[in-house]
Amino acid sequence: MTTALSLDLARSVLAAQPFSVLVGAELTAFGPEGATLEIPIRDELRQQFGYVHGGVLAYLADNTITYAGGATLGANVLTAGFSITYLRPAAGVRLRAVARVIDATRRQAVCECQVFAIPAEGAPVLCASAQGTVRAVEREL
């Protein structure tokens, strides 16, 4: 049985994830069309060249894909796997990941995600593209 998620419930799930709180993740959109997560860029998230660390981009893609899958499959989902391609370094003031379900069965959803760096001024810059599979699991939240 799936548990439908509202934006408020989805945000409470995010707030219950210690790592998501650590990086400052915010769920800014959630519904049948997909999910959007954002992270304010701060110095602790950068690597030695001043760009956002690739692990932060991977976390953001992974979690956004899972939320998009959850919008279709229900609350009890986990990422079964994903791949990410880094297109360019991420710099700016904020990261934004947008994911949507490409196709789904009753128990799994294949999703795509784009990760953007938001500059202080100007247009968002596409930094990474990811695809992943989300599976429904038998577990109470």
DSSP file with accessible surface (Angstrom, degrees, kcal/mol):
  #  RESIDUE AA STRUCTURE BP1 BP2  ACC     N-H-->O    O-->H-N    N-H-->O    O-->H-N    TCO  KAPPA ALPHA  PHI   PSI    X-CA   Y-CA   Z-CA
    1    1 A M              0   0  200      0, 0.0     2,-0.2     0, 0.0    75,-0.1   0.000 360.0 360.0 360.0 130.9    0.0    0.0    0.0
    2    2 A T        -     0   0   82     73,-0.1     2,-0.6    72,-0.1    72,-0.2  -0.626 360.0-139.4 -90.9 151.8    1.4    3.4   -0.9
    3    3 A T        -     0   0   57     -2,-0.2    72,-2.4    70,-0.1    73,-0.1  -0.957  22.4-129.6-110.2 115.5    1.1    6.4    1.3
    4    4 A A        -     0   0   87     -2,-0.6     2,-0.5    70,-0.2    67,-0.1  -0.362  21.5-141.3 -65.7 142.3    0.3    9.6   -0.7
    5    5 A L        -     0   0   35     65,-0.2     2,-0.2    66,-0.1    -1,-0.1  -0.908  11.1-161.8-109.4 133.4    2.6   12.5    0.1
    6    6 A S     >  -     0   0   66     -2,-0.5     4,-2.9     1,-0.1     5,-0.2  -0.600  39.7-103.8 -96.1 168.8    1.6   16.2    0.4
    7    7 A L  H  > S+     0   0   59     -2,-0.2     4,-2.5     1,-0.2     5,-0.2   0.932 123.5  50.9 -58.9 -42.0    4.1   18.9    0.1
    8    8 A D  H  > S+     0   0  122      2,-0.2     4,-1.9     1,-0.2    -1,-0.2   0.924 112.4  44.7 -63.6 -45.1    4.0   19.4    3.9
    9    9 A L  H  > S+     0   0   59      2,-0.2     4,-2.1     1,-0.2    -1,-0.2   0.927 112.6  52.2 -65.3 -42.4    4.5   15.7    4.6
   10   10 A A  H  X S+     0   0    0     -4,-2.9     4,-2.1     1,-0.2    -2,-0.2   0.909 109.6  49.9 -60.8 -40.2    7.3   15.5    2.0
   11   11 A R  H  X S+     0   0  104     -4,-2.5     4,-2.5    -5,-0.2    -1,-0.2   0.880 108.3  52.7 -66.0 -36.1    9.0   18.5    3.7
   12   12 A S  H  X S+     0   0   63     -4,-1.9     4,-1.0     2,-0.2    -1,-0.2   0.874 107.7  51.8 -68.7 -33.8    8.7   16.8    7.1
   13   13 A V  H >< S+     0   0   38     -4,-2.1     3,-0.6     2,-0.2     4,-0.3   0.930 110.5  48.6 -64.6 -43.8   10.4   13.7    5.7
   14   14 A L  H >< S+     0   0    9     -4,-2.1     3,-1.8     1,-0.2     7,-0.2   0.929 108.3  53.7 -61.5 -43.2   13.2   15.9    4.4
   15   15 A A  H 3< S+     0   0   69     -4,-2.5    -1,-0.2     1,-0.3    -2,-0.2   0.744 102.8  59.1 -65.0 -21.3   13.5   17.6    7.8
   16   16 A A  T << S+     0   0   79     -4,-1.0    -1,-0.3    -3,-0.6    -2,-0.2   0.473  85.3  90.3 -86.3  -2.0   13.9   14.1    9.5
   17   17 A Q    <>  -     0   0   55     -3,-1.8     4,-2.1    -4,-0.3     3,-0.3  -0.835  65.5-158.4 -97.0 105.5   17.0   13.4    7.4
   18   18 A P  H  > S+     0   0  110      0, 0.0     4,-2.5     0, 0.0    -1,-0.2   0.872  91.2  50.7 -53.9 -39.8   20.0   14.6    9.3
   19   19 A F  H  > S+     0   0  110      2,-0.2     4,-2.2     1,-0.2     5,-0.2   0.916 108.4  52.2 -67.2 -38.6   22.3   14.8    6.3
   20   20 A S  H  >>S+     0   0    3     -3,-0.3     5,-2.4     1,-0.2     4,-0.8   0.902 111.1  47.8 -62.1 -39.3   19.7   16.9    4.4
   21   21 A V  H ><5S+     0   0   90     -4,-2.1     3,-0.6    -7,-0.2    -2,-0.2   0.922 108.3  56.2 -65.6 -42.4   19.5   19.3    7.4
   22   22 A L  H 3<5S+     0   0  109     -4,-2.5    -2,-0.2     1,-0.3    -1,-0.2   0.907 112.4  40.1 -57.1 -44.5   23.3   19.4    7.5
   23   23 A V  H 3<5S-     0   0    4     -4,-2.2    -1,-0.3    -5,-0.1    -2,-0.2   0.589 113.7-117.4 -84.6  -8.3   23.6   20.6    3.8
   24   24 A G  T <<5 -     0   0   25     -4,-0.8    -3,-0.2    -3,-0.6    -2,-0.1   0.782  44.7-178.2  82.9  27.5   20.5   22.9    4.2
   25   25 A A      < -     0   0   15     -5,-2.4     2,-0.4    -6,-0.2    14,-0.2  -0.324   6.8-167.1 -65.3 141.4   18.3   21.2    1.6
   26   26 A E  E     -A   38   0A  80     12,-2.6    12,-2.6    -2,-0.0     2,-0.8  -0.999  18.9-138.5-130.5 131.1   14.9   22.7    1.0
   27   27 A L  E     +A   37   0A   5     -2,-0.4    10,-0.2    10,-0.2     3,-0.1  -0.807  28.9 169.4 -87.6 112.2   12.0   21.1   -0.9
   28   28 A T  E     +     0   0A  52      8,-2.2     2,-0.3    -2,-0.8     9,-0.2   0.631  63.3  19.5-103.2 -16.1   10.6   23.9   -3.0
   29   29 A A  E     +A   36   0A  32      7,-1.4     7,-2.5   -22,-0.0    -1,-0.3  -0.978  61.7 165.1-152.7 143.2    8.2   22.0   -5.3
   30   30 A F  E     +A   35   0A  25     -2,-0.3     5,-0.2     5,-0.2   -23,-0.2  -0.925  25.6  90.1-160.5 131.0    6.6   18.5   -5.0
   31   31 A G  E >  S-A   34   0A  10      3,-1.9     3,-2.3    -2,-0.3    40,-0.1  -0.979  85.2 -45.5 168.4-169.0    3.7   16.8   -6.9
   32   32 A P  T 3  S+     0   0  120      0, 0.0    69,-0.3     0, 0.0     3,-0.1   0.766 127.5  59.3 -58.7 -24.4    2.7   14.7   -9.8
   33   33 A E  T 3  S-     0   0  132      1,-0.3     2,-0.3    67,-0.1    35,-0.1   0.612 119.6 -97.9 -80.7 -11.7    4.9   16.8  -12.1
   34   34 A G  E <   -A   31   0A   5     -3,-2.3    -3,-1.9    66,-0.1     2,-0.3  -0.927  42.1 -69.9 133.6-156.6    8.0   16.0  -10.1
   35   35 A A  E     -AB  30  99A   2     64,-2.1    64,-2.8    -2,-0.3     2,-0.4  -0.980  23.0-157.6-142.8 152.0   10.1   17.5   -7.3
   36   36 A T  E     -AB  29  98A  21     -7,-2.5    -8,-2.2    -2,-0.3    -7,-1.4  -0.998  11.3-176.8-132.2 126.8   12.5   20.4   -6.8
   37   37 A L  E     -AB  27  97A   0     60,-2.0    60,-3.1    -2,-0.4     2,-0.3  -0.947   6.2-166.3-119.1 146.1   15.1   20.6   -4.1
   38   38 A E  E     -AB  26  96A  18    -12,-2.6   -12,-2.6    -2,-0.4    58,-0.2  -0.954   8.3-166.1-132.4 151.5   17.5   23.5   -3.4
   39   39 A I  E     - B   0  95A   0     56,-1.9    56,-2.8    -2,-0.3     2,-0.2  -0.991  23.9-127.6-135.3 126.0   20.6   24.1   -1.3
   40   40 A P  E     - B   0  94A  43      0, 0.0     2,-0.5     0, 0.0    54,-0.3  -0.538  32.9-121.1 -67.1 134.9   22.1   27.4   -0.5
   41   41 A I        +     0   0   18     52,-2.1     2,-0.3    -2,-0.2   -17,-0.0  -0.693  41.8 167.1 -82.2 126.5   25.8   27.4   -1.4
   42   42 A R    >   -     0   0   87     -2,-0.5     3,-2.1     1,-0.0     4,-0.2  -0.910  49.5 -99.1-133.9 164.9   28.1   28.0    1.5
   43   43 A D  G >  S+     0   0  122     -2,-0.3     3,-1.9     1,-0.3     7,-0.1   0.821 115.7  64.5 -56.4 -35.1   31.8   27.6    2.0
   44   44 A E  G 3  S+     0   0  144      1,-0.3    -1,-0.3     8,-0.0    -3,-0.0   0.663  99.6  55.0 -65.2 -14.0   31.6   24.2    3.8
   45   45 A L  G <  S+     0   0   12     -3,-2.1     8,-3.0     2,-0.0    -1,-0.3   0.397  91.7  96.8 -98.3   3.0   30.1   22.7    0.6
   46   46 A R  B <   -F   52   0B  75     -3,-1.9     6,-0.3     6,-0.3     2,-0.1  -0.563  62.8-138.9 -94.4 157.9   33.0   23.7   -1.7
   47   47 A Q    >   -     0   0   52      4,-3.1     3,-1.9    -2,-0.2    -1,-0.1  -0.304  47.8 -74.0 -99.8-171.4   36.1   21.7   -2.8
   48   48 A Q  T 3  S+     0   0  153      1,-0.3    -2,-0.0     2,-0.1     5,-0.0   0.702 129.8  51.9 -64.1 -20.5   39.7   23.0   -3.1
   49   49 A F  T 3  S-     0   0  148      2,-0.1    -1,-0.3     3,-0.0     3,-0.1   0.398 119.2-104.6 -95.4   1.0   39.0   25.1   -6.2
   50   50 A G  S <  S+     0   0   31     -3,-1.9     2,-0.2     1,-0.3    -2,-0.1   0.406  82.7 120.9  94.9  -4.3   36.0   26.9   -4.8
   51   51 A Y  S    S-     0   0   97      1,-0.1    -4,-3.1    40,-0.1    -1,-0.3  -0.534  76.8 -86.4 -87.0 161.3   33.4   25.0   -6.7
   52   52 A V  B     -F   46   0B   6     38,-2.8    38,-0.4    -6,-0.3    -6,-0.3  -0.437  54.6-103.4 -65.9 135.3   30.6   23.0   -5.0
   53   53 A H    >>  -     0   0  100     -8,-3.0     4,-1.4     1,-0.1     3,-1.1  -0.321  21.5-125.3 -61.2 140.5   31.9   19.5   -4.2
   54   54 A G  H 3> S+     0   0   23      1,-0.3     4,-2.6     2,-0.2     5,-0.2   0.797 108.6  64.5 -58.0 -29.4   30.6   16.8   -6.6
   55   55 A G  H 3> S+     0   0   38      2,-0.2     4,-2.5     1,-0.2    -1,-0.3   0.857 100.2  51.4 -64.7 -32.3   29.3   14.8   -3.6
   56   56 A V  H <> S+     0   0   13     -3,-1.1     4,-2.5   -11,-0.2    -1,-0.2   0.919 110.2  48.5 -70.1 -41.6   26.8   17.6   -2.8
   57   57 A L  H  X S+     0   0    6     -4,-1.4     4,-2.6     2,-0.2    -2,-0.2   0.915 112.3  49.5 -62.7 -41.2   25.6   17.6   -6.4
   58   58 A A  H  X S+     0   0   21     -4,-2.6     4,-2.9     2,-0.2     5,-0.2   0.923 110.6  49.5 -64.7 -44.7   25.2   13.8   -6.3
   59   59 A Y  H  X S+     0   0   27     -4,-2.5     4,-2.9     2,-0.2     5,-0.3   0.940 111.8  49.3 -56.3 -47.0   23.3   14.0   -3.0
   60   60 A L  H  X S+     0   0    0     -4,-2.5     4,-2.2     1,-0.2     5,-0.2   0.920 113.5  44.9 -63.3 -43.5   21.0   16.6   -4.5
   61   61 A A  H  X S+     0   0    0     -4,-2.6     4,-2.7     2,-0.2     5,-0.2   0.946 114.3  50.0 -63.9 -46.9   20.3   14.6   -7.6
   62   62 A D  H  X S+     0   0   47     -4,-2.9     4,-2.2     1,-0.2    -2,-0.2   0.948 114.7  42.1 -57.3 -52.1   19.8   11.4   -5.6
   63   63 A N  H  X S+     0   0   16     -4,-2.9     4,-2.4    -5,-0.2    -1,-0.2   0.888 114.1  50.8 -68.7 -36.7   17.3   12.9   -3.2
   64   64 A T  H  X S+     0   0    0     -4,-2.2     4,-2.5    -5,-0.3    -1,-0.2   0.918 109.8  50.8 -68.0 -40.0   15.4   14.8   -5.8
   65   65 A I  H  X S+     0   0    0     -4,-2.7     4,-2.6    -5,-0.2    -2,-0.2   0.925 110.2  50.5 -59.6 -43.2   15.1   11.7   -7.9
   66   66 A T  H  X S+     0   0   18     -4,-2.2     4,-2.6    -5,-0.2    -2,-0.2   0.913 110.1  49.1 -64.6 -39.9   13.7    9.9   -4.9
   67   67 A Y  H  X S+     0   0   11     -4,-2.4     4,-1.8     2,-0.2    -1,-0.2   0.914 110.2  50.9 -66.1 -40.1   11.2   12.6   -4.2
   68   68 A A  H  X S+     0   0    0     -4,-2.5     4,-0.8     2,-0.2    -2,-0.2   0.944 112.7  46.6 -61.5 -45.0   10.0   12.6   -7.8
   69   69 A G  H >X S+     0   0    0     -4,-2.6     4,-3.3     1,-0.2     3,-0.8   0.904 109.5  54.8 -62.3 -39.6    9.6    8.8   -7.6
   70   70 A G  H 3X S+     0   0    2     -4,-2.6     4,-2.2     1,-0.3   -65,-0.2   0.825  98.4  62.0 -64.2 -30.8    7.8    9.1   -4.3
   71   71 A A  H 3< S+     0   0   31     -4,-1.8    -1,-0.3    -3,-0.2    -2,-0.2   0.819 117.0  31.4 -64.4 -27.1    5.3   11.6   -5.8
   72   72 A T  H << S+     0   0   71     -4,-0.8    -2,-0.2    -3,-0.8    -1,-0.2   0.851 130.1  33.2 -94.7 -42.2    4.3    8.7   -8.1
   73   73 A L  H  < S-     0   0    7     -4,-3.3    -3,-0.2     1,-0.3     3,-0.2   0.635 109.1-109.9 -94.4 -18.2    4.8    5.6   -5.9
   74   74 A G     <  -     0   0    6     -4,-2.2    -1,-0.3    -5,-0.3   -70,-0.2  -0.512  46.1 -53.5 110.1 179.8    4.0    6.9   -2.5
   75   75 A A  S    S+     0   0   11    -72,-2.4     2,-1.6     1,-0.2    -1,-0.2   0.766 112.2  76.6 -70.1 -29.8    6.0    7.7    0.7
   76   76 A N        +     0   0   14     -3,-0.2    61,-2.8   -75,-0.1     2,-0.3  -0.570  69.6 126.1 -90.1  81.6    7.8    4.3    1.1
   77   77 A V  E     -C  136   0A  20     -2,-1.6     2,-0.3    59,-0.3    59,-0.2  -0.942  35.2-170.6-135.7 155.7   10.5    4.5   -1.5
   78   78 A L  E     -C  135   0A 105     57,-2.0    57,-2.8    -2,-0.3     2,-0.4  -0.980  36.7-100.0-138.7 153.3   14.3    4.2   -1.7
   79   79 A T  E     -C  134   0A  42     -2,-0.3    55,-0.3    55,-0.2     3,-0.1  -0.587  27.7-170.0 -71.8 127.8   16.7    4.9   -4.5
   80   80 A A  E     -     0   0A  48     53,-3.2     2,-0.2     1,-0.4    54,-0.2   0.716  66.0 -40.4 -89.0 -24.8   17.6    1.6   -6.2
   81   81 A G  E     -C  133   0A  34     52,-1.3    52,-2.8   -19,-0.1    -1,-0.4  -0.853  56.6-171.4 170.1 155.0   20.4    3.3   -8.2
   82   82 A F  E     -C  132   0A  73     50,-0.3     2,-0.3    -2,-0.2    50,-0.3  -0.986  11.0-147.9-156.8 159.4   21.4    6.4  -10.2
   83   83 A S  E     -C  131   0A  77     48,-2.6    48,-2.0    -2,-0.3     2,-0.4  -0.965  13.6-162.3-128.5 149.6   24.1    7.8  -12.4
   84   84 A I  E     -C  130   0A  37     -2,-0.3     2,-0.5    46,-0.2    46,-0.2  -0.988   8.3-158.3-134.0 141.9   25.2   11.3  -12.7
   85   85 A T  E     -C  129   0A  86     44,-2.9    44,-2.2    -2,-0.4     2,-0.5  -0.991  16.0-142.9-118.8 122.5   27.2   13.2  -15.3
   86   86 A Y  E     +C  128   0A 112     -2,-0.5    42,-0.3    42,-0.2    41,-0.0  -0.757  20.1 178.4 -85.0 123.9   28.9   16.4  -14.2
   87   87 A L        -     0   0   77     40,-3.5    41,-0.2    -2,-0.5    -1,-0.2   0.809  62.8 -14.5 -97.1 -37.5   28.7   18.9  -17.1
   88   88 A R  S    S-     0   0  126     39,-1.5    -1,-0.4    37,-0.1    37,-0.0  -0.972  83.5 -76.0-160.4 159.6   30.5   21.9  -15.6
   89   89 A P        -     0   0   78      0, 0.0     2,-0.6     0, 0.0    28,-0.1  -0.272  46.1-124.8 -61.6 147.8   31.6   23.2  -12.1
   90   90 A A        +     0   0    1    -38,-0.4   -38,-2.8    37,-0.1     2,-0.3  -0.843  43.0 149.3 -99.7 123.7   28.9   24.5   -9.8
   91   91 A A        +     0   0   45     -2,-0.6     2,-0.3   -40,-0.2     3,-0.1  -0.957  24.7  75.1-145.0 159.1   29.4   28.0   -8.4
   92   92 A G  S    S-     0   0   24     -2,-0.3     3,-0.1     1,-0.1    -2,-0.0  -0.971  88.6 -61.5 138.3-150.2   26.9   30.7   -7.4
   93   93 A V  S    S+     0   0   76     25,-3.0   -52,-2.1    -2,-0.3     2,-0.3   0.587 107.1  17.6-111.2 -15.5   24.6   31.3   -4.5
   94   94 A R  E     -BD  40 118A  54     24,-1.3    24,-3.6   -54,-0.3     2,-0.4  -0.997  58.5-138.5-156.6 150.2   22.2   28.3   -4.7
   95   95 A L  E     -BD  39 117A   0    -56,-2.8   -56,-1.9    -2,-0.3     2,-0.4  -0.905  18.9-169.7-108.3 144.7   21.8   24.8   -6.3
   96   96 A R  E     -BD  38 116A  75     20,-2.6    20,-3.5    -2,-0.4     2,-0.4  -0.988   3.4-168.6-136.2 126.1   18.5   23.7   -7.7
   97   97 A A  E     -BD  37 115A   0    -60,-3.1   -60,-2.0    -2,-0.4     2,-0.5  -0.955   2.7-168.8-114.9 133.4   17.7   20.1   -8.8
   98   98 A V  E     +BD  36 114A  59     16,-2.6    16,-2.3    -2,-0.4     2,-0.3  -0.986  10.5 178.8-123.9 122.4   14.6   19.4  -10.8
   99   99 A A  E     +BD  35 113A   2    -64,-2.8   -64,-2.1    -2,-0.5     2,-0.3  -0.931   6.5 179.4-126.8 150.6   13.5   15.8  -11.3
  100  100 A R  E     - D   0 112A 121     12,-2.2    12,-2.4    -2,-0.3     2,-0.4  -0.978  34.5-103.1-144.5 156.5   10.6   14.1  -13.0
  101  101 A V  E     - D   0 111A  31     -2,-0.3    10,-0.3   -69,-0.3     3,-0.1  -0.670  24.2-172.5 -80.0 129.3    9.4   10.6  -13.6
  102  102 A I  E    S-     0   0A  74      8,-3.4     2,-0.3    -2,-0.4     9,-0.2   0.863  72.7 -16.9 -84.1 -44.7   10.0    9.3  -17.1
  103  103 A D  E     - D   0 110A 115      7,-1.4     7,-3.0     2,-0.0    -1,-0.4  -0.978  65.8-167.7-159.5 152.0    8.1    6.1  -16.6
  104  104 A A  E     - D   0 109A  36     -2,-0.3     5,-0.2     5,-0.2     2,-0.2  -0.997  11.0-164.3-147.2 149.0    6.7    4.0  -13.7
  105  105 A T        -     0   0   86      3,-3.1    -2,-0.0    -2,-0.3     0, 0.0  -0.487  54.7 -83.6-108.2-168.5    5.2    0.7  -12.9
  106  106 A R  S    S+     0   0  212     -2,-0.2     3,-0.1     1,-0.2    -2,-0.0   0.815 127.6  27.8 -68.2 -27.7    3.4   -0.1   -9.6
  107  107 A R  S    S+     0   0  105      1,-0.2    29,-2.9    28,-0.1     2,-0.3   0.537 122.0  34.2-115.2 -11.7    6.7   -0.7   -7.8
  108  108 A Q  E     - E   0 135A  65     27,-0.2    -3,-3.1   -31,-0.0     2,-0.4  -0.997  53.4-160.7-148.3 154.9    9.4    1.3   -9.5
  109  109 A A  E     -DE 104 134A   0     25,-2.6    25,-2.9    -2,-0.3     2,-0.5  -0.997  12.7-145.5-134.4 136.7    9.9    4.6  -11.3
  110  110 A V  E     -DE 103 133A  37     -7,-3.0    -8,-3.4    -2,-0.4    -7,-1.4  -0.905  29.9-175.2 -99.8 128.3   12.6    5.7  -13.6
  111  111 A C  E     -DE 101 132A   0     21,-3.2    21,-2.4    -2,-0.5     2,-0.3  -0.882  19.7-149.7-127.0 155.8   13.4    9.4  -13.2
  112  112 A E  E     -DE 100 131A  75    -12,-2.4   -12,-2.2    -2,-0.3     2,-0.3  -0.910  16.2-169.7-121.6 153.2   15.6   12.1  -14.7
  113  113 A C  E     -DE  99 130A   2     17,-2.7    17,-2.8    -2,-0.3     2,-0.4  -0.999  13.0-159.4-145.1 142.2   17.1   15.1  -12.9
  114  114 A Q  E     -DE  98 129A  93    -16,-2.3   -16,-2.6    -2,-0.3     2,-0.5  -0.983  11.6-153.9-120.9 135.5   18.9   18.3  -13.9
  115  115 A V  E     -DE  97 128A   0     13,-2.9    12,-3.1    -2,-0.4    13,-1.6  -0.950  14.5-170.8-113.2 125.5   21.1   20.2  -11.4
  116  116 A F  E     -DE  96 126A  42    -20,-3.5   -20,-2.6    -2,-0.5     2,-0.5  -0.883  19.9-139.7-115.5 145.6   21.5   23.9  -11.8
  117  117 A A  E     -DE  95 125A   3      8,-2.8     8,-2.8    -2,-0.4   -22,-0.2  -0.893  20.8-147.2 -97.4 132.0   23.8   26.4  -10.2
  118  118 A I  E     -D   94   0A  25    -24,-3.6   -25,-3.0    -2,-0.5   -24,-1.3  -0.897  12.4-150.5-103.6 115.0   22.0   29.7   -9.6
  119  119 A P        -     0   0   35      0, 0.0     3,-0.1     0, 0.0   -27,-0.1  -0.338  28.7-109.0 -78.2 166.4   24.2   32.7   -9.8
  120  120 A A  S    S+     0   0   83      1,-0.2     2,-0.3    -2,-0.1   -28,-0.0   0.872 108.2  14.2 -60.6 -35.2   23.7   36.0   -7.9
  121  121 A E  S    S+     0   0  175      2,-0.1    -1,-0.2     0, 0.0     2,-0.1  -0.992 111.3  28.0-138.5 146.6   22.7   37.5  -11.2
  122  122 A G  S    S-     0   0   68     -2,-0.3     3,-0.1    -3,-0.1     0, 0.0  -0.434  91.7 -30.8 101.7-174.9   21.9   35.9  -14.5
  123  123 A A        -     0   0   73     -2,-0.1    -2,-0.1     1,-0.1     0, 0.0  -0.419  67.4 -94.0 -83.1 150.8   20.4   32.7  -15.7
  124  124 A P        -     0   0   65      0, 0.0     2,-0.5     0, 0.0    -6,-0.2  -0.280  37.6-136.6 -58.0 148.7   20.8   29.3  -14.0
  125  125 A V  E     - E   0 117A  60     -8,-2.8    -8,-2.8   -34,-0.1     2,-0.4  -0.954  11.1-128.4-115.0 123.0   23.7   27.1  -15.3
  126  126 A L  E     + E   0 116A  48     -2,-0.5   -10,-0.2   -10,-0.2     3,-0.1  -0.562  36.5 165.0 -70.2 119.2   23.2   23.4  -15.9
  127  127 A C  E     +     0   0A   0    -12,-3.1   -40,-3.5    -2,-0.4   -39,-1.5   0.661  57.4  13.6-109.1 -26.0   26.0   21.6  -14.0
  128  128 A A  E     -CE  86 115A   0    -13,-1.6   -13,-2.9   -42,-0.3     2,-0.4  -0.995  51.7-156.9-153.7 152.8   24.9   18.0  -13.9
  129  129 A S  E     +CE  85 114A  51    -44,-2.2   -44,-2.9    -2,-0.3     2,-0.3  -0.990  20.7 178.7-130.7 138.0   22.4   15.6  -15.4
  130  130 A A  E     -CE  84 113A   5    -17,-2.8   -17,-2.7    -2,-0.4     2,-0.3  -0.953  16.7-164.0-139.4 157.6   21.3   12.3  -13.6
  131  131 A Q  E     +CE  83 112A 102    -48,-2.0   -48,-2.6    -2,-0.3     2,-0.3  -0.992  21.4 165.0-138.9 141.7   19.0    9.4  -14.1
  132  132 A G  E     -CE  82 111A   3    -21,-2.4   -21,-3.2    -2,-0.3     2,-0.4  -0.970  32.2-122.6-152.6 168.2   17.8    7.0  -11.5
  133  133 A T  E     -CE  81 110A  37    -52,-2.8   -53,-3.2    -2,-0.3   -52,-1.3  -0.958  20.8-163.1-117.4 133.3   15.4    4.2  -10.4
  134  134 A V  E     -CE  79 109A   0    -25,-2.9   -25,-2.6    -2,-0.4     2,-0.4  -0.947   7.7-159.7-115.9 135.6   13.3    4.5   -7.3
  135  135 A R  E     -CE  78 108A 130    -57,-2.8   -57,-2.0    -2,-0.4   -27,-0.2  -0.935  18.5-123.1-120.0 142.1   11.6    1.5   -5.8
  136  136 A A  E     -C   77   0A  11    -29,-2.9     2,-0.3    -2,-0.4   -59,-0.3  -0.567  34.4-165.8 -73.7 139.6    8.6    1.1   -3.5
  137  137 A V        -     0   0   42    -61,-2.8     2,-1.1    -2,-0.2   -61,-0.1  -0.895  27.9-111.3-127.1 159.0    9.5   -0.7   -0.3
  138  138 A E  S    S+     0   0  145     -2,-0.3     2,-0.3     2,-0.0   -61,-0.0  -0.774  70.5 116.3 -91.4  96.6    7.5   -2.3    2.5
  139  139 A R        -     0   0  177     -2,-1.1     2,-0.3   -63,-0.0    -2,-0.1  -0.936  59.6-125.4-162.3 137.7    8.2    0.0    5.5
  140  140 A E              0   0  156     -2,-0.3    -2,-0.0     1,-0.1     0, 0.0  -0.664 360.0 360.0 -85.1 141.5    6.2    2.3    7.7
  141  141 A L              0   0  125     -2,-0.3    -1,-0.1   -65,-0.0   -65,-0.1  -0.520 360.0 360.0 -78.4 360.0    7.4    6.0    7.9
